[in-house]
Amino acid sequence: MEIEMFFKSKIYEFIRERNFEMAEALLKREIEEEGENSFLYQLLGDINFEMGKDEEALLNYKKALEIAKNKGEEIEILSILIKMKKLEGETISVNVPLCKIFMKYGLKENFKNTFLNYFKGLLNSRKKEEGKKFIEGVFENENLKNEFLFYFLSNFKEGEENLKKAIFGYENIGDIEVAKILKSFLREGGVDTEELKNIIKIEGIEERKLEPEGTLELAELLDSIGSKEEALNEYLSSIYGFFVERKDINKCKEILEKIKKLEIYDERIEKIESFLENPSQSKLEIKYEEVYPIFEKRLDEIVSENIENLKKVAKTFSSSFLHNEAIKIFENLLEKRINFDEIIEYYLYSLYEVGEYEKILEIKNYAKKEIVDYFKALSYEKLGEENSALEILNEIYEKMPNFMDIEERIRKLKGEEILKVKEEVLEEIEVVKEKEFFKEVKGKVPKKRKEIHERFIIIY
C-alpha cells in the first residue's frame, strides 16, 4: 500500500515531529543515492520552505520541475507548479503551463479557476500586453486563441479583428453555434443617421415630440396656407423621422418631391437628394457590455471533465502535501457520486492532515475497511477518545499485525516504552563534523514559522 510510506518512512516521522533539520539531512542522503527524482526534490523544497529557506525551496522546486519535464511527468508537474506559484505569486510563467495541463487532462474547475483569477488580475492591473501573451500561451487552437483575445481586449475597447478571425475560423470548421454566439457581439452599423442630421441642420430635431406622420401633416398644412419656409422645415423634419424611426427611404423620397414643388432654393434639398440615393454607412460596432457574461459561460464549455484524471491528480496532490487542493477534488467527486475506493486512503490521509477528524468518522460503506478503520482510530486518538482508538487498532492488528505502523501506535496508546533507533539513523547521515550537533538537534524543535504554509499541515 503506497500510503504506508507516509507513516513508516523515517523522513516523514521527522517531518511530523517538526524536526526539519533531520528530515532535510536524511532526504539529501537519499537524493545522493537515488539521483534524479522529481518527488524527492519537491519534498526537499517543502522542507526548505518550512525552515524559512525560501530561496532554497524555490531552487529545489525548479530542479524537480526540470526532472519532471524531462521524464514527461505532467501530473507530477502540477503539484510543483502550484507550490512555485504560492512562493512566487501570480506569474505568466507558472499560470500558462498550469492552464495548459488542466485543459489537456480535463480538469475543468481547476482550469476555470486558475484562468479566471489570473485573467481578472491582469484586467485590474491593466496589463494589456501581458494578458495577450498569457492567452496566446494557453491556447494552441487559433480559433480559441482569437476568441479569448477578443474577450480580453474588449475590456480595452479593442479586439475587433480577433473577433472577426474567430467567427471566420469557427464557420470554416462548421462550428456554427460558437460563430453565432460571437456574431451576437456585433451591432450592425447601418445607415449613418448622424450625416442626415448634419445636412438638415434643425436644432433639437432628435427631441421633436410629433411622430413622422404628424410632422408631415403639419408640413402639408403650412404648405396649403402659403407658409412655405415653415413648411420646408417641417417637411425636412418628417424626412428625418421617417428615415430614422421607420427606415422608409421611399417615403422620404416622396416627401422630397413635395419639397421641390415649394419652388424654394435651399442647399439642403440637393444634399438630401444625394444622401437618399446613396446613404452612407456608419461603422460596425461591438456590444462590449455583453461580453463578460458570455465569456464566463464559454470557460465552462471549452473543457470536458475527465474523472479518471481527477482521481490521479487528487492522489498526487495528497501525496505532495497539497491536502486542501486534494480535498476539493475528492469532494467534487463525492458530489458527483463518483466511486474512488481505489484511492480512498489518500482522501482519508488529507482529511487527517488538515484536522477533519469528525468527517473521517462519518465515512461509511467503503472498500478497504482496514484503512478506513485505521484513520478512524487515528481520529479518535486526536479527539481524546483513546479507548475507542485502541479497540479499533487491536481489531486490525489481530488480522494484519504488519499493517501500517499499527504495532507502534498500540504500544503508544497503552503507555508502553517504544524503542527508538534514531541514533542509528543519525550515524548514517553525514551532514556536519561535530557530533555535538546531533545532541543539540535531538533536544530542540525548530520554532514554528509565522503564517505557516497551508500545504504543510502536519497534525500528528
KEVEXDO-5611 format. One record per residue (C-alpha): residue in three letters; x, y, z. Coordinates in steps of 0.2 Angstrom, whole numbers, plus 5000, padded with zeros to 4 digits. Each point is the difference from the previous one (the first is absolute). Example, Ala and Ser with C-alpha at 12.3 -4.5 7.8 and 13.67 -1.06 7.14 Angstrom:
  resn  east  north    up
   ALA  5062   4978  5039
   SER  5006   5017  4997
This chain:
  resn  east  north    up
   MET  5000   5000  5000
   GLU  5008   5016  4994
   ILE  4993   5011  5015
   GLU  5011   4990  5012
   MET  5015   5010  4994
   PHE  4993   5015  5010
   PHE  4998   4991  5016
   LYS  5016   4988  4999
   SER  5013   5011  4992
   LYS  5013   5008  5012
   ILE  4999   5016  4990
   TYR  4982   5002  5003
   GLU  5001   4996  5018
   PHE  5013   5014  5002
   ILE  4988   5012  4990
   ARG  4985   4995  5011
   GLU  5011   5004  5016
   ARG  5005   5017  4991
   ASN  5018   4995  5001
   PHE  5003   5007  4983
   GLU  5019   5000  5001
   MET  5001   4981  5002
   ALA  4987   4998  4987
   GLU  5010   5011  4988
   ALA  5016   4991  5004
   LEU  4993   4983  4997
   LEU  4991   5005  4984
   LYS  5016   5007  4993
   ARG  5009   4983  5003
   GLU  4986   4992  4991
   ILE  5001   5011  4985
   GLU  5019   4997  4999
   GLU  4996   4981  4999
   GLU  4985   5001  4989
   GLY  5005   5014  4988
   GLU  4987   5009  4989
   ASN  4984   4998  5009
   SER  4987   5015  4998
   PHE  4990   4994  5015
   LEU  5015   5000  5012
   TYR  5005   5018  4994
   GLN  4983   5006  5002
   LEU  4999   4993  5018
   LEU  5017   5008  5003
   GLY  4992   5017  4994
   ASP  4986   4997  5012
   ILE  5012   4997  5015
   ASN  5010   5015  4995
   PHE  4985   5011  5000
   GLU  4995   4995  5017
   MET  5017   5004  5006
   GLY  4998   5018  4993
   LYS  5013   4996  4986
   ASP  4989   5007  4986
   GLU  5013   5002  4987
   GLU  5006   4982  5003
   ALA  4982   4994  4999
   LEU  4998   5009  4983
   LEU  5016   4993  4993
   ASN  4995   4982  5005
   TYR  4983   5003  4993
   LYS  5008   5005  4983
   LYS  5011   4985  5001
   ALA  4985   4989  5002
   LEU  4991   5009  4986
   GLU  5015   4997  4988
   ILE  5001   4981  5004
   ALA  4981   4998  4999
   LYS  5000   5009  4983
   ASN  5014   4989  4993
   LYS  4991   4984  5006
   GLY  4983   5007  4993
   GLU  4992   4999  5018
   GLU  4986   5012  4996
   ILE  4989   4996  5015
   GLU  5015   5001  5011
   ILE  5004   5017  4992
   LEU  4983   5007  5007
   SER  5004   4999  5018
   ILE  5018   5008  4997
   LEU  4992   5014  4991
   ILE  4987   5004  5013
   LYS  5014   5000  5014
   MET  5010   5012  4989
   LYS  4985   5011  4997
   LYS  4997   5001  5019
   LEU  5018   5006  5002
   GLU  5002   5011  4985
   GLY  4982   5006  4999
   GLU  4990   5002  4984
   THR  5012   4999  4985
   ILE  4997   4997  4981
   SER  5014   4987  5001
   VAL  4991   4989  5012
   ASN  4982   5004  4995
   VAL  5002   4995  4982
   PRO  5006   4982  5003
   LEU  4988   4998  5014
   CYS  4985   5005  4988
   LYS  5007   4989  4986
   ILE  5001   4984  5011
   PHE  4983   5003  5008
   MET  4993   5002  4982
   LYS  5009   4985  4993
   TYR  4995   4988  5015
   GLY  4982   5006  5001
   LEU  5001   5008  5017
   LYS  4986   5012  4997
   GLU  4998   5010  5016
   ASN  5019   5001  5003
   PHE  5002   5008  4982
   LYS  4985   5012  5002
   ASN  5006   5006  5017
   THR  5018   5002  4996
   PHE  4996   5008  4983
   LEU  4987   5012  5007
   ASN  5010   5006  5015
   TYR  5015   5004  4990
   PHE  4989   5008  4986
   LYS  4991   5011  5013
   GLY  5017   5005  5008
   LEU  5007   5005  4983
   LEU  4984   5011  4996
   ASN  5001   5008  5018
   SER  5018   5005  4997
   ARG  4997   5005  4982
   LYS  5014   4989  4994
   LYS  4994   4999  4982
   GLU  5016   4993  4992
   GLU  5003   4987  5013
   GLY  4982   4994  4998
   LYS  5002   4998  4982
   LYS  5016   4989  5003
   PHE  4990   4990  5013
   ILE  4986   4996  4988
   GLU  5011   4996  4985
   GLY  5010   4989  5012
   VAL  4985   4990  5006
   PHE  4991   4997  4984
   GLU  5008   4990  4986
   ASN  4984   5000  4990
   GLU  4999   5016  4989
   ASN  4981   5001  5002
   LEU  5001   4999  5019
   LYS  5015   5012  5000
   ASN  4991   5013  4990
   GLU  4984   4998  5010
   PHE  5008   5003  5017
   LEU  5011   5014  4993
   PHE  4984   5008  4995
   TYR  4992   4997  5018
   PHE  5016   5008  5008
   LEU  5002   5014  4988
   SER  4982   5005  5000
   ASN  5003   5007  5018
   PHE  5012   5012  4991
   LYS  4987   5004  4987
   GLU  5010   4990  4987
   GLY  5001   4983  4992
   GLU  4989   5002  4985
   GLU  5012   4991  4989
   ASN  5002   4986  5011
   LEU  4981   4998  5001
   LYS  4998   5000  4981
   LYS  5014   4987  4999
   ALA  4992   4989  5013
   ILE  4983   5001  4991
   PHE  5008   4996  4983
   GLY  5010   4985  5008
   TYR  4985   4992  5009
   GLU  4989   5002  4984
   ASN  5014   4992  4990
   ILE  5000   4984  5011
   GLY  4981   5000  5001
   ASP  4998   5005  5018
   ILE  4985   5011  4996
   GLU  4994   5001  5019
   VAL  5016   5008  5006
   ALA  5001   5012  4984
   LYS  4982   5005  5004
   ILE  5004   5004  5018
   LEU  5015   5011  4994
   LYS  4989   5008  4987
   SER  4988   5006  5013
   PHE  5014   5012  5007
   LEU  4998   5010  4983
   ARG  4989   5014  4999
   GLU  4996   5004  4982
   GLY  5006   5017  4995
   GLY  4986   5004  4987
   VAL  4997   5017  4993
   ASP  5009   5015  5007
   THR  4985   5010  5007
   GLU  5013   5012  5007
   GLU  5004   5006  4982
   LEU  4981   5003  4997
   LYS  4998   5010  5015
   ASN  5015   5011  4995
   ILE  4993   5003  4983
   ILE  4982   5006  5007
   LYS  5008   5011  5013
   ILE  4984   5002  5011
   GLU  5004   5003  5018
   GLY  4992   4987  5012
   ILE  4994   4989  4985
   GLU  5003   4984  5011
   GLU  4989   5007  5014
   ARG  4985   5004  4989
   LYS  4984   4992  5008
   LEU  4989   4998  4985
   GLU  5001   4983  4990
   PRO  5006   5001  4982
   GLU  4982   4999  4994
   GLY  4995   5015  5011
   THR  5015   5010  4995
   LEU  4995   4997  4981
   GLU  4982   5005  5003
   LEU  5006   5016  5008
   ALA  5012   5003  4985
   GLU  4985   4998  4988
   LEU  4989   5011  5010
   LEU  5013   5014  5000
   ASP  5003   4997  4981
   SER  4981   5002  4997
   ILE  4999   5017  5009
   GLY  5015   5007  4991
   SER  5013   4999  5014
   LYS  5013   4992  4989
   GLU  5016   5003  5010
   GLU  4992   4993  5016
   ALA  4993   4985  4989
   LEU  5017   4997  4994
   ASN  5007   4997  5017
   GLU  4986   4989  5005
   TYR  5002   4990  4984
   LEU  5019   4998  5004
   SER  4995   4994  5017
   SER  4988   4987  4994
   ILE  5014   4993  4988
   TYR  5011   4998  5015
   GLY  4986   4992  5010
   PHE  4995   4988  4987
   PHE  5019   4996  4996
   VAL  5005   4997  5018
   GLU  4985   4993  5008
   ARG  4992   4991  4985
   LYS  5015   4996  4989
   ASP  4988   5005  4986
   ILE  5011   5007  4986
   ASN  4986   5000  4987
   LYS  4989   5011  5011
   CYS  5014   5012  5003
   LYS  5002   5001  4981
   GLU  4981   5003  4998
   ILE  5002   5014  5013
   LEU  5015   5007  4990
   GLU  4989   5002  4985
   LYS  4987   5011  5010
   ILE  5015   5011  5005
   LYS  5005   5003  4982
   LYS  4983   5006  4996
   LEU  5002   5014  5013
   GLU  5012   5008  4987
   ILE  5011   5006  5014
   TYR  5019   5000  4998
   ASP  5009   4992  5015
   GLU  5017   4991  4999
   ARG  4993   4986  5011
   ILE  4988   4994  4987
   GLU  5014   4994  4988
   LYS  5010   4993  5014
   ILE  4985   4990  5007
   GLU  4997   4993  4982
   SER  5017   4994  4998
   PHE  5000   4992  5018
   LEU  4984   4991  4996
   GLU  5007   4993  4984
   ASN  5016   4993  5009
   PRO  4998   5000  5019
   SER  5017   4999  5008
   GLN  5003   4986  5012
   SER  5006   5002  5018
   LYS  5014   4989  5007
   LEU  4996   4983  5007
   GLU  4999   5000  5019
   ILE  5004   4987  5014
   LYS  4988   4998  5015
   TYR  5014   5000  5012
   GLU  4988   5000  5015
   GLU  4994   4983  4995
   VAL  5017   4991  5000
   TYR  5003   4995  5018
   PRO  4985   4989  5004
   ILE  5003   4990  4984
   PHE  5019   4999  5003
   GLU  4997   4991  5017
   LYS  4987   4988  4992
   ARG  5013   4996  4986
   LEU  5013   4996  5013
   ASP  4988   4986  5007
   GLU  4998   4993  4982
   ILE  5017   4999  4993
   VAL  5007   4986  5012
   SER  4991   4983  5002
   GLU  5003   4993  5017
   ASN  5010   4984  5001
   ILE  4996   4990  5016
   GLU  5015   4988  4999
   ASN  5012   5014  4999
   LEU  4992   5009  5015
   LYS  5003   4984  5010
   LYS  5018   5000  4995
   VAL  5003   5018  5004
   ALA  4991   4999  5017
   LYS  5011   4986  5005
   THR  5016   5009  4994
   PHE  4995   5016  5009
   SER  4997   4990  5016
   SER  5017   4991  4999
   SER  5008   5017  4997
   PHE  4993   5009  5015
   LEU  4987   5010  4990
   HIS  4987   4993  5012
   ASN  4987   5015  4998
   GLU  5001   4998  4981
   ALA  4998   4982  5000
   ILE  4985   5001  5012
   LYS  4991   5012  4988
   ILE  5002   4987  4985
   PHE  4995   4985  5011
   GLU  4984   5009  5006
   ASN  4996   5006  4982
   LEU  5001   4981  4996
   LEU  4989   4996  5015
   GLU  4987   5013  4995
   LYS  4999   4991  4983
   ARG  4998   4983  5008
   ILE  5016   4994  4992
   ASN  5008   4985  5009
   PHE  5019   5002  5004
   ASP  5002   4985  5012
   GLU  5016   4996  4991
   ILE  5008   5015  5008
   ILE  4989   5003  5015
   GLU  5015   5000  5011
   TYR  5007   5016  4992
   TYR  4983   5009  5004
   LEU  5001   4994  5018
   TYR  5019   5005  5002
   SER  4996   5018  4994
   LEU  4985   5001  5011
   TYR  5011   4994  5015
   GLU  5014   5012  4996
   VAL  4988   5016  5000
   GLY  4992   4994  5016
   GLU  4983   4995  4992
   TYR  4998   4986  5013
   GLU  4981   5000  5002
   LYS  4998   4999  4981
   ILE  5011   4984  5000
   LEU  4989   4992  5013
   GLU  4984   5004  4990
   ILE  5007   4989  4985
   LYS  4991   4984  4997
   ASN  4997   4986  4987
   TYR  5018   5001  4992
   ALA  5011   4986  4994
   LYS  5017   4998  5009
   LYS  4992   4999  5017
   GLU  5017   4998  5009
   ILE  5006   5017  4993
   VAL  4984   5009  5004
   ASP  5000   4993  5018
   TYR  5018   5004  5002
   PHE  4997   5019  4996
   LYS  4984   4999  5011
   ALA  5012   4994  5014
   LEU  5012   5014  4997
   SER  4986   5012  5001
   TYR  4993   4993  5016
   GLU  5017   5002  5007
   LYS  5001   5018  4995
   LEU  4983   5004  5007
   GLY  5006   4992  5017
   GLU  4989   4984  4999
   GLU  5015   4989  5002
   ASN  4990   4984  5005
   SER  4990   5001  4984
   ALA  5017   5002  4990
   LEU  5008   4985  5009
   GLU  4985   4989  4998
   ILE  5000   5003  4981
   LEU  5019   4998  4998
   ASN  5000   4984  5010
   GLU  4987   4993  4988
   ILE  5010   5004  4985
   TYR  5016   4993  5008
   GLU  4992   4983  5003
   LYS  4998   4998  4982
   MET  5015   5010  4993
   PRO  5014   5002  5013
   ASN  5011   5009  4987
   PHE  4987   5012  4994
   MET  5007   5018  4999
   ASP  5008   5005  5016
   ILE  4987   4992  5011
   GLU  5011   4991  5012
   GLU  5009   5016  5005
   ARG  4983   5009  5002
   ILE  4993   4987  5011
   ARG  5015   5000  5012
   LYS  4999   5019  5000
   LEU  4981   5000  5005
   LYS  5004   4987  5013
   GLY  5014   5011  5008
   GLU  5013   4987  4996
   GLU  5018   5006  4996
   ILE  5004   5000  4982
   LEU  5017   4996  4994
   LYS  5007   5014  4989
   VAL  5015   4997  4988
   LYS  5003   5018  4996
   GLU  5018   4999  5006
   GLU  5003   4987  4986
   VAL  4992   5011  4987
   LEU  5010   5015  5005
   GLU  5016   4990  4998
   GLU  4996   4997  4982
   ILE  4998   5019  4997
   GLU  5016   5009  4996
   VAL  4994   5018  5001
   VAL  5012   5008  5012
   LYS  5017   4996  5009
   GLU  4996   5003  5018
   LYS  4991   4986  5009
   GLU  4993   5013  5012
   PHE  4988   5006  4986
   PHE  4989   4985  5001
   LYS  4998   5001  5019
   GLU  4995   5018  4998
   VAL  4987   4996  4986
   LYS  4993   4986  5010
   GLY  4996   5011  5015
   LYS  4993   5015  4990
   VAL  4985   5002  4988
   PRO  5001   5014  4987
   LYS  4989   5015  5004
   LYS  4984   5000  4990
   ARG  5000   5012  4986
   LYS  4987   5014  5000
   GLU  4986   4998  4987
   ILE  5006   4982  4996
   HIS  4996   4994  4983
   GLU  4983   4992  4998
   ARG  5007   4985  4990
   PHE  5010   4994  5015
   ILE  4987   4997  5013
   ILE  5007   4986  5010
   ILE  4989   4995  5015
   TYR  5007   4985  5008
